[in-house]
Amino acid sequence: MPVVRPEQIHLERCIRHIIYRDIEANVGDNVRRTEFGRKLTVAASQSSDASHLPLGGSGLGLDSLSTISAATAVARFFDMGVSGLDDYLVFDETLGEWGNRVAQHLDTLGPDATLVFETSGSTDNPKSVRKSLAELQFEVLALGATVVPKGTRRIVSLVPARHIFGWLFTVQLPAKFRIPVFEATFRGTATVFEQLGSGDFVVGTPFNWEMLRSLGRDFPPGVRGVTAAGPMAPELRSGLKTAGLVSLLEVFGSTETGGIGWRADGESDFKLLPHCSRFGDCLVSKFSGIPLPLQDHLDWRDACRFLPRERIDHAVQIAGVNVSLRKVRDVLCASDLVDDAAVRLEGNRLKAFVVPASSIAIEQLVQALEMHMSQALEPAARPAHYDFGEELPRNAMGKPSDWRTG
């Protein structure tokens, strides 16, 4: 079956997400990061007109160094070194020209074109996961047959297209099944809610769904959804159903494996997606015939049903991102301002208890630590609250213990 190359409008949307992530990782000034985010939000609202948005100057405002960094990130994601077309990115002047260049690259390589997804790096050093367009379409056909509701009028995307979940559901699946996409990742939750309607299929993580529920409003009739990148709490699922969401399907998988299972409302077990098969305690891709690198322990109920257990690397999930508390603590303790630290999950964010290495004012210390953490970790892995003391909290037996946030 021929591989369908995504339309340029979807490629440009993915490119915007790659640019924003690169800016977020490499621009230390919060004011500049916010301004870039505002400009990308405007670009998202302009639809096809965003193609004419200049990369520098009055457009996105990328300077020469930021342009080289963003171009490198785009070329890395689309593996453009294979075609050599990455050379032209630094000379292109608009977002549309970058979209043209990526489309040309994909057309040159056809089904052999490869995308390079990265794990978050919050559990370990980021890993590159390579997937061909042909392999991704093979999975999309399985998702289209099992997960996407019949009569879907529009996909509403709350997730970045640079993640494998976002690429599958909001780039490659719409390309294959000719479904329009409403870009909502750079928009406010309340604004997105106002524009939902019958036939919409909302693609989000549990964090996105929690934000929608927090509005306290009922969904318009005929809205369905899918969630992935983290476990869905039963009370959240129940609250969404009470608010009128017709159905919420849950996809289980990882960057390394892609989607491997799904379950519908009211089901406890996940069912294998049709592009996977069980072989003992392993999963095998029917596309490649090789075992998939599972990131979780699975409790098998029968040949095609399972329940996920703990992560193999013992990470916690925050807004769809796997986060290692040990790594967050290591990054925190790498600061010269920190003598010791503890990190814990509280609610849906991290908190940190810090033993300062000097007598710096707390307000200045917090600002310095937030800057330090923003340069090393994704937003989900950065503590949202800091507490301070002369020694780490311990219980009566001298073991590390939890603490009340100040």
C-alpha positions as CSV (number, residue, x, y, z in Angstrom):
1,M,0.0,0.0,0.0
2,P,1.5,3.4,-1.0
3,V,2.5,5.7,1.9
4,V,0.6,9.0,2.0
5,R,2.9,12.0,2.6
6,P,1.3,14.4,5.1
7,E,0.0,17.7,3.7
8,Q,2.3,20.7,4.0
9,I,0.0,22.5,6.4
10,H,0.5,19.6,8.9
11,L,4.3,19.6,8.3
12,E,4.4,23.3,9.0
13,R,2.4,22.7,12.2
14,C,5.0,20.1,13.3
15,I,7.8,22.5,12.4
16,R,6.3,25.1,14.6
17,H,6.3,22.6,17.5
18,I,9.9,21.7,16.8
19,I,10.9,25.4,16.8
20,Y,9.1,26.1,20.0
21,R,10.7,23.2,21.8
22,D,14.2,24.3,20.5
23,I,13.5,27.9,21.8
24,E,12.3,26.5,25.1
25,A,15.5,24.5,25.5
26,N,18.0,27.0,24.3
27,V,16.7,30.5,25.1
28,G,17.4,31.3,28.7
29,D,15.4,34.6,28.9
30,N,11.8,33.9,30.0
31,V,10.6,37.2,28.4
32,R,12.0,36.1,25.0
33,R,10.5,32.6,25.3
34,T,7.1,34.1,26.1
35,E,7.3,36.4,23.0
36,F,8.3,33.5,20.8
37,G,5.3,31.6,22.2
38,R,3.0,34.5,21.4
39,K,4.2,34.7,17.8
40,L,3.7,31.0,17.3
41,T,0.2,31.3,18.8
42,V,-0.6,33.9,16.2
43,A,0.9,31.7,13.5
44,A,-1.3,28.8,14.6
45,S,-4.5,31.0,14.4
46,Q,-3.6,32.2,10.9
47,S,-3.9,28.7,9.3
48,S,-2.5,28.8,5.7
49,D,-1.4,32.4,6.1
50,A,1.2,31.2,8.5
51,S,3.2,29.9,5.5
52,H,4.2,33.5,4.8
53,L,5.5,34.2,8.3
54,P,9.1,35.2,8.2
55,L,11.5,33.2,10.4
56,G,13.3,36.4,11.5
57,G,12.7,40.1,11.8
58,S,9.0,41.0,12.3
59,G,8.0,37.3,12.0
60,L,9.1,34.8,14.5
61,G,12.1,37.0,15.3
62,L,14.8,34.3,15.2
63,D,18.3,35.7,15.0
64,S,21.1,34.0,13.1
65,L,22.1,31.7,15.9
66,S,18.5,30.8,16.8
67,T,17.8,30.1,13.1
68,I,20.7,27.7,12.9
69,S,19.6,25.9,16.1
70,A,16.0,25.6,14.9
71,A,17.1,24.4,11.4
72,T,19.3,21.8,13.0
73,A,16.3,20.6,15.2
74,V,14.0,20.4,12.1
75,A,16.6,18.6,10.1
76,R,17.3,16.1,12.9
77,F,13.6,15.3,13.4
78,F,13.0,14.6,9.6
79,D,16.5,13.0,9.2
80,M,17.2,15.5,6.3
81,G,20.9,14.7,6.1
82,V,20.0,11.7,4.0
83,S,18.7,13.8,1.2
84,G,21.1,16.7,1.8
85,L,18.2,19.2,1.7
86,D,19.0,20.4,5.2
87,D,21.7,22.6,3.7
88,Y,19.0,24.9,2.4
89,L,17.1,25.5,5.6
90,V,19.5,28.2,6.9
91,F,18.9,30.2,3.7
92,D,15.1,29.9,3.6
93,E,13.3,32.9,5.0
94,T,9.7,31.8,5.8
95,L,7.9,29.0,7.7
96,G,6.4,28.0,4.4
97,E,9.8,27.6,2.7
98,W,10.8,25.2,5.5
99,G,7.5,23.3,5.0
100,N,8.3,23.1,1.2
101,R,11.8,21.8,2.0
102,V,10.6,19.1,4.3
103,A,7.9,18.0,1.8
104,Q,10.6,17.9,-0.9
105,H,12.8,15.7,1.4
106,L,9.9,13.3,2.1
107,D,8.9,13.1,-1.5
108,T,12.5,12.3,-2.5
109,L,12.8,9.4,0.0
110,G,9.2,8.1,-0.2
111,P,8.2,5.3,2.2
112,D,11.8,5.0,3.3
113,A,11.8,8.5,4.8
114,T,12.5,8.3,8.5
115,L,11.4,10.4,11.5
116,V,13.6,10.7,14.6
117,F,11.5,11.0,17.8
118,E,13.2,11.7,21.1
119,T,12.3,10.5,24.5
120,S,11.9,13.3,27.0
121,G,15.3,12.7,28.7
122,S,13.6,13.2,32.0
123,T,14.3,9.6,33.0
124,D,17.8,9.3,31.4
125,N,19.7,10.9,28.6
126,P,17.3,11.5,25.7
127,K,17.1,8.5,23.3
128,S,16.5,8.8,19.5
129,V,13.8,6.5,18.2
130,R,13.7,6.1,14.4
131,K,10.5,5.3,12.6
132,S,9.9,5.1,8.9
133,L,6.8,6.7,7.3
134,A,5.9,3.2,6.1
135,E,6.0,1.8,9.7
136,L,4.1,4.7,11.1
137,Q,1.4,4.4,8.4
138,F,1.1,0.7,9.3
139,E,0.3,1.7,12.8
140,V,-2.1,4.4,11.7
141,L,-4.1,1.9,9.7
142,A,-4.5,-0.1,13.0
143,L,-5.5,3.0,14.9
144,G,-8.0,4.0,12.2
145,A,-9.6,0.6,12.3
146,T,-10.0,0.4,16.1
147,V,-9.7,3.8,17.8
148,V,-10.9,6.6,15.6
149,P,-14.7,6.9,15.8
150,K,-16.8,6.5,12.6
151,G,-18.2,9.9,11.5
152,T,-15.3,11.9,12.9
153,R,-15.6,15.4,11.4
154,R,-12.5,16.9,12.7
155,I,-9.4,16.1,14.9
156,V,-8.8,18.7,17.6
157,S,-5.1,18.5,18.6
158,L,-4.0,19.4,22.1
159,V,-0.6,17.6,21.7
160,P,2.6,18.6,20.0
161,A,3.1,16.9,16.6
162,R,6.8,16.3,17.3
163,H,5.8,13.6,19.8
164,I,4.9,10.2,18.4
165,F,1.4,10.3,19.8
166,G,0.9,13.7,18.2
167,W,2.4,12.7,14.9
168,L,0.3,9.5,14.6
169,F,-3.0,11.1,15.5
170,T,-2.7,14.7,14.2
171,V,-0.4,14.4,11.2
172,Q,-0.2,10.9,9.6
173,L,-3.7,9.7,10.5
174,P,-5.4,12.9,9.0
175,A,-3.2,12.5,5.9
176,K,-4.3,8.9,5.4
177,F,-8.0,9.3,6.1
178,R,-8.4,12.9,4.9
179,I,-9.6,14.3,8.2
180,P,-9.1,18.1,8.9
181,V,-7.2,19.2,12.0
182,F,-7.9,22.0,14.4
183,E,-4.6,23.1,15.9
184,A,-5.2,23.8,19.6
185,T,-1.8,23.4,21.3
186,F,-1.0,27.1,21.3
187,R,-4.5,28.2,22.4
188,G,-6.2,28.7,25.7
189,T,-8.2,25.8,27.1
190,A,-11.4,27.9,27.4
191,T,-11.0,29.2,23.8
192,V,-10.7,25.6,22.5
193,F,-13.7,24.5,24.5
194,E,-15.8,27.2,22.9
195,Q,-15.1,25.9,19.5
196,L,-15.9,22.2,20.1
197,G,-18.8,20.7,18.2
198,S,-20.4,17.4,17.1
199,G,-18.1,15.1,15.3
200,D,-14.9,16.5,16.9
201,F,-12.3,13.9,18.1
202,V,-10.1,15.5,20.7
203,V,-6.6,14.2,21.0
204,G,-5.0,14.9,24.4
205,T,-3.0,13.7,27.4
206,P,-4.6,13.2,30.9
207,F,-3.2,16.7,31.8
208,N,-5.1,18.2,28.8
209,W,-8.3,16.4,29.8
210,E,-7.9,17.6,33.4
211,M,-7.6,21.2,32.2
212,L,-10.8,20.7,30.1
213,R,-12.7,19.3,33.0
214,S,-11.5,22.1,35.3
215,L,-13.6,24.5,33.3
216,G,-16.7,23.0,34.9
217,R,-18.7,23.0,31.7
218,D,-20.6,20.4,29.7
219,F,-19.3,19.3,26.4
220,P,-21.4,20.0,23.3
221,P,-23.2,16.9,22.0
222,G,-21.2,14.5,19.8
223,V,-17.7,15.1,21.1
224,R,-15.4,12.1,21.5
225,G,-11.7,11.8,22.5
226,V,-8.6,9.8,22.9
227,T,-5.9,10.0,25.6
228,A,-2.4,8.6,25.9
229,A,1.1,9.4,27.4
230,G,0.0,8.6,30.9
231,P,-2.6,6.8,33.1
232,M,-6.1,8.2,33.2
233,A,-7.5,8.5,36.8
234,P,-10.9,6.8,37.1
235,E,-12.3,10.0,38.7
236,L,-11.2,12.1,35.8
237,R,-12.7,9.7,33.3
238,S,-16.0,9.7,35.3
239,G,-16.0,13.5,35.5
240,L,-15.6,13.8,31.7
241,K,-18.4,11.4,31.1
242,T,-20.6,13.3,33.5
243,A,-19.8,16.5,31.6
244,G,-21.1,15.0,28.4
245,L,-18.1,13.5,26.6
246,V,-19.5,10.7,24.5
247,S,-16.5,8.4,24.8
248,L,-12.8,8.5,25.7
249,L,-10.6,5.8,24.3
250,E,-7.2,5.2,26.0
251,V,-4.1,4.2,24.0
252,F,-1.1,2.6,25.8
253,G,2.4,2.7,24.5
254,S,5.6,4.7,24.5
255,T,8.0,6.6,22.2
256,E,10.0,3.4,21.7
257,T,7.1,1.2,20.8
258,G,4.4,3.5,19.5
259,G,0.9,2.5,20.5
260,I,0.5,-1.1,21.4
261,G,-2.9,-1.4,23.1
262,W,-6.2,0.4,23.7
263,R,-9.3,0.3,25.9
264,A,-12.7,1.8,25.7
265,D,-14.9,3.4,28.5
266,G,-15.6,1.0,31.3
267,E,-12.9,-1.5,30.4
268,S,-10.0,-2.4,32.7
269,D,-7.9,-4.5,30.3
270,F,-6.1,-3.1,27.3
271,K,-6.4,-5.0,24.0
272,L,-3.5,-5.3,21.6
273,L,-3.7,-3.1,18.6
274,P,-3.9,-5.2,15.4
275,H,-0.4,-4.4,14.2
276,C,1.1,-6.1,17.3
277,S,1.2,-9.7,18.4
278,R,2.2,-11.5,21.6
279,F,5.1,-13.9,21.6
280,G,5.6,-15.2,25.2
281,D,6.1,-12.2,27.4
282,C,7.3,-10.1,24.4
283,L,5.4,-8.1,21.8
284,V,6.3,-8.3,18.2
285,S,5.7,-5.7,15.5
286,K,3.9,-7.3,12.5
287,F,5.5,-4.7,10.3
288,S,9.1,-5.6,11.2
289,G,8.8,-9.0,12.8
290,I,11.1,-7.9,15.6
291,P,10.3,-7.6,19.4
292,L,9.2,-4.1,20.6
293,P,11.3,-2.6,23.4
294,L,8.7,-2.5,26.2
295,Q,9.1,0.3,28.8
296,D,6.6,-1.2,31.3
297,H,6.0,-4.5,33.0
298,L,2.8,-6.1,31.5
299,D,0.4,-8.4,33.3
300,W,-1.1,-10.6,30.6
301,R,-4.7,-11.8,31.0
302,D,-4.8,-13.8,27.8
303,A,-3.2,-13.8,24.3
304,C,-4.3,-10.3,23.5
305,R,-5.3,-8.6,26.8
306,F,-3.1,-7.0,29.4
307,L,-2.7,-4.5,32.2
308,P,0.4,-2.4,32.5
309,R,2.2,-2.5,35.8
310,E,5.1,-0.4,37.1
311,R,7.5,1.3,34.7
312,I,10.7,-0.7,34.2
313,D,12.7,2.5,35.0
314,H,10.4,3.5,38.0
315,A,9.6,6.9,36.4
316,V,6.5,8.9,37.4
317,Q,4.2,10.5,34.9
318,I,3.7,14.2,34.8
319,A,1.5,15.8,32.0
320,G,2.3,12.8,29.8
321,V,6.1,12.9,30.4
322,N,8.0,10.2,32.2
323,V,10.1,11.8,34.9
324,S,12.8,10.3,37.1
325,L,12.8,11.8,40.5
326,R,16.4,10.7,40.9
327,K,17.5,12.6,37.8
328,V,15.6,15.7,38.9
329,R,17.4,15.6,42.2
330,D,20.7,15.1,40.5
331,V,20.2,18.1,38.3
332,L,19.1,20.2,41.4
333,C,22.2,19.1,43.4
334,A,24.5,20.0,40.5
335,S,23.8,23.7,41.3
336,D,26.5,25.3,43.4
337,L,23.7,26.9,45.5
338,V,22.4,23.5,46.7
339,D,24.0,21.4,49.4
340,D,21.3,18.6,49.4
341,A,17.8,18.1,48.0
342,A,14.8,15.9,47.9
343,V,12.2,15.7,45.2
344,R,8.6,14.3,45.4
345,L,5.4,14.2,43.4
346,E,2.5,16.1,44.9
347,G,-0.7,16.2,42.9
348,N,0.3,16.5,39.3
349,R,3.6,18.4,39.7
350,L,6.9,18.0,41.5
351,K,8.0,19.7,44.7
352,A,11.6,20.1,46.0
353,F,13.1,20.5,49.5
354,V,16.4,22.2,49.3
355,V,19.2,22.6,51.8
356,P,21.0,25.8,50.6
357,A,24.7,25.8,50.3
358,S,24.9,29.5,51.2
359,S,22.9,32.2,52.9
360,I,21.5,33.8,49.7
361,A,18.0,35.3,50.0
362,I,15.2,32.8,49.4
363,E,13.6,34.9,46.6
364,Q,16.9,35.1,44.7
365,L,17.6,31.4,45.4
366,V,14.3,30.4,43.9
367,Q,14.9,32.5,40.8
368,A,18.4,31.0,40.4
369,L,17.1,27.4,40.8
370,E,14.3,27.9,38.4
371,M,16.7,29.2,35.8
372,H,19.1,26.3,36.5
373,M,16.3,23.7,36.1
374,S,14.9,25.3,33.0
375,Q,18.2,24.9,31.2
376,A,18.4,21.2,31.9
377,L,14.9,19.7,32.1
378,E,11.6,19.9,30.2
379,P,8.8,21.8,32.0
380,A,7.1,18.7,33.4
381,A,10.3,17.7,35.2
382,R,10.9,21.1,36.9
383,P,9.7,21.5,40.5
384,A,6.7,23.8,40.7
385,H,7.3,24.5,44.4
386,Y,10.5,24.8,46.6
387,D,10.8,24.5,50.3
388,F,14.0,25.1,52.3
389,G,15.6,24.0,55.5
390,E,18.9,23.3,57.3
391,E,18.4,19.5,56.7
392,L,16.2,17.2,54.7
393,P,12.9,16.0,56.3
394,R,13.2,12.7,58.1
395,N,10.8,10.6,60.2
396,A,11.4,9.4,63.8
397,M,13.5,6.4,62.5
398,G,15.7,8.8,60.5
399,K,14.4,7.7,57.1
400,P,13.6,10.3,54.4
401,S,10.0,11.5,54.7
402,D,7.5,13.8,53.1
403,W,7.0,17.4,54.1
404,R,4.3,20.0,54.1
405,T,4.7,22.7,51.5
406,G,5.1,26.2,52.8
